[in-house]
């Protein structure tokens, strides 16, 4: 806190940081230590509290690396309460909402539009935002086939004129959505393929994979033959997902025709962890090279600039996550391992897994969480930066990590020669925050490892050495960059 900050400024900054950590980490789904309803209740309170008390900063959080779930909730909250905003706030919010919708997956946006219709949000501003987004879609006929109910709901809500008046069939898209069966055929290839797929197996191959799956089941097509035929029409993620379904027989082959290095880092780590130990071992060099290549790309201009880095990485049993977020915490730790290796100076990176493992490619969720012991080991190397990637449940013995960090900060390193940051991939619903290790150590929520450099910058505001004015200036810079088209790094592959 600086000399010019008031107590109210400090409280506001802490509240906003609390919300940002939640918006990055929480998705309303079950975590290892909390149920889905607890997550949802906690998020409901935080969204309403921050929107009512700090509306400008609530909207500005759209410019940060928050997850899709909370981005959609913020957009809905701002549109539902437009009457509470000033004219200037509405202009800024409109630009932020448009920029965020352009980055969200289309299925998430259509789900948001259905929620707005259910909430009876139908003011002129909302209709304009929805119309602009629909007008930006590259092919509404594709959306009509793949997101049929979503597009129909949105078109009805904003009274969208469907079709091209200059074409020979100006109303066929509207007929397809609202009067199916009226036309004997459609001029658009996808629309007509959908019509023919009801009775013609050959037309199934012309449809998007997720739509074709339903028709394949209807026609009784064998799964293996269907998947082979659909490979040319699958997205990269669909190929990986179907390969995972097909490799349950214990095979060790990787999917053909998929270049892993184009995947986002955390998603690649999730994919690697989904493979059996035999597959990982058989393709060790290829998988390791893919992870390192992706990590170097994610590091960007920061590569090699962090000096000596030590990392404490949590692969305890709780890193298995939950049924909805399987192995997500462990995947974040694995991705952070390769990213920190790229960020550190050459040969100046020391990884320490809580299980004692020395082979990152074969890590698995196992055992207790001896964070205190591993932090002591890491500090012995005298790093410039210590990064702890853990859900914060230090239990071997309980509380040792916090005590080690307290003594280190107050007695051993009061001048802060070593920067310590804790990033936590799990949201703690009861505390409305991510679990912390020690008051003296800044903690940030994390969902994607590639956001780590930006999160370290956010975490410095939690140390108390940077004032509220600096936080506001940081948010203003992020908003300006975001609406100008230079926002947070895209997570890649979030679309269709």
NORMOCOR-V334084 format. One record per run of one state. SS is the DSSP state (hx for helix, st for strand, lp for the rest). FROM is the first residue (numbers start at 1). LEN is the number of residues. Records with the same first field share a line. If there is no record, write none. Layout:
SS->FROM-LEN / FROM-LEN
//
This chain:
lp->1-6 / 26-10 / 54-1 / 64-4 / 81-1 / 85-2 / 104-2 / 119-5 / 137-3 / 147-1 / 159-13 / 179-10 / 197-4 / 207-2 / 219-4 / 234-2 / 247-13 / 263-2 / 275-2 / 283-1 / 303-6 / 314-3 / 322-4 / 327-1 / 344-5 / 354-6 / 363-8 / 380-5 / 390-5 / 396-2 / 399-1 / 413-6 / 425-2 / 429-4 / 435-7 / 446-3 / 464-4 / 484-13
hx->7-19 / 36-18 / 55-9 / 68-13 / 82-3 / 87-17 / 106-13 / 124-13 / 140-7 / 148-11 / 172-7 / 189-8 / 201-6 / 209-10 / 223-11 / 236-11 / 260-3 / 265-10 / 277-6 / 284-19 / 317-4 / 328-16 / 360-3 / 371-9 / 400-13 / 449-15 / 468-16
st->309-5 / 321-1 / 326-1 / 349-5 / 385-5 / 395-1 / 398-1 / 419-6 / 427-2 / 433-2 / 442-4
//
